[in-house]
């Protein structure tokens, strides 16, 4: 858990970047996004067509990166790699309150 922003408080929320080089257009983006968001525990999916990266935040207790990768592969797009997403701190009201009481 990040002590600065309190993200991943339950220890199972993760964000991974899936490399999907076959995506070319908005229809590809919709297909991959639909496959990812259809998986249990997936909270968000952001597709970057220029870099061919799909950034997915999910609860690893409900779906694994392998299961999400397979769901994308099943649409006809191949996942060629998975990496950890860069961590971005969320300094909203919740983190301010958390800091005040810690």
C-alpha positions as CSV (number, residue, x, y, z in Angstrom):
1,X,0.0,0.0,0.0
2,X,1.2,3.5,-0.8
3,X,1.6,5.4,2.5
4,X,1.3,8.7,0.7
5,X,-2.1,8.3,-1.0
6,X,-3.6,5.1,0.5
7,X,-4.1,3.5,-2.9
8,X,-4.2,-0.3,-3.1
9,X,-5.5,-0.3,0.5
10,X,-6.8,-3.8,0.3
11,X,-3.6,-5.1,-1.2
12,X,-5.3,-6.6,-4.3
13,X,-5.9,-3.6,-6.5
14,X,-3.2,-3.5,-9.2
15,X,-2.6,-1.6,-12.5
16,X,-0.8,-3.3,-15.3
17,X,0.1,-2.3,-18.9
18,X,-0.8,-4.9,-21.5
19,X,1.1,-4.5,-24.9
20,X,-1.3,-5.2,-27.7
21,X,0.5,-4.3,-31.0
22,X,-2.3,-5.4,-33.3
23,X,-4.7,-2.5,-32.4
24,X,-5.1,0.0,-35.2
25,X,-8.4,1.9,-34.9
26,X,-11.3,2.9,-32.6
27,X,-13.0,-0.5,-33.4
28,X,-9.9,-2.3,-32.1
29,X,-10.0,-0.1,-29.0
30,X,-13.6,-0.8,-28.4
31,X,-13.1,-4.6,-28.8
32,X,-10.1,-4.7,-26.4
33,X,-11.8,-2.4,-23.9
34,X,-15.0,-4.5,-23.9
35,X,-13.0,-7.7,-23.3
36,X,-11.1,-6.2,-20.4
37,X,-14.1,-4.5,-18.8
38,X,-16.1,-7.7,-19.1
39,X,-13.7,-9.4,-16.6
40,X,-14.6,-9.6,-12.9
41,X,-12.9,-7.0,-10.8
42,X,-11.7,-4.8,-13.7
43,X,-12.3,-1.2,-12.7
44,X,-10.8,0.7,-15.6
45,X,-9.3,0.2,-19.0
46,X,-7.4,2.9,-21.0
47,X,-6.2,2.2,-24.5
48,X,-3.4,4.2,-26.2
49,X,-3.5,3.4,-29.9
50,X,-0.2,5.2,-30.6
51,X,1.8,3.2,-28.1
52,X,-0.3,0.1,-28.4
53,X,-0.6,0.0,-24.6
54,X,-3.7,-1.0,-22.6
55,X,-3.6,0.2,-19.0
56,X,-5.9,-1.9,-16.8
57,X,-6.7,-1.5,-13.1
58,X,-8.2,-4.5,-11.5
59,X,-8.7,-6.5,-8.3
60,X,-6.3,-9.3,-8.5
61,X,-8.5,-11.4,-6.1
62,X,-11.2,-11.4,-8.8
63,X,-9.2,-11.7,-12.0
64,X,-5.5,-12.4,-12.8
65,X,-3.4,-10.7,-15.4
66,X,-3.3,-14.1,-17.2
67,X,-7.1,-14.3,-17.3
68,X,-7.4,-10.7,-18.6
69,X,-4.7,-11.4,-21.2
70,X,-6.6,-14.5,-22.3
71,X,-9.8,-12.5,-22.6
72,X,-8.0,-10.0,-24.9
73,X,-6.3,-12.8,-26.9
74,X,-9.8,-14.5,-27.4
75,X,-10.9,-11.4,-29.3
76,X,-8.2,-12.0,-31.9
77,X,-5.7,-9.5,-30.5
78,X,-2.5,-10.9,-29.1
79,X,-1.0,-9.6,-25.8
80,X,2.7,-9.6,-26.3
81,X,3.8,-8.4,-22.8
82,X,2.6,-7.2,-19.4
83,X,4.4,-4.7,-17.2
84,X,3.6,-2.8,-14.0
85,X,2.0,0.6,-14.7
86,X,3.8,3.6,-13.3
87,X,2.4,4.6,-9.9
88,X,0.5,7.9,-9.8
89,X,-0.3,9.3,-6.4
90,X,-3.9,10.4,-5.8
91,X,-3.9,13.3,-3.4
92,X,-7.6,13.8,-3.1
93,X,-9.7,14.4,-0.1
94,X,-9.3,10.8,1.1
95,X,-5.5,11.0,1.2
96,X,-5.6,14.4,3.0
97,X,-8.0,13.0,5.7
98,X,-5.8,9.9,6.0
99,X,-2.7,12.0,6.6
100,X,-4.5,14.1,9.2
101,X,-5.4,11.0,11.3
102,X,-2.1,9.1,10.9
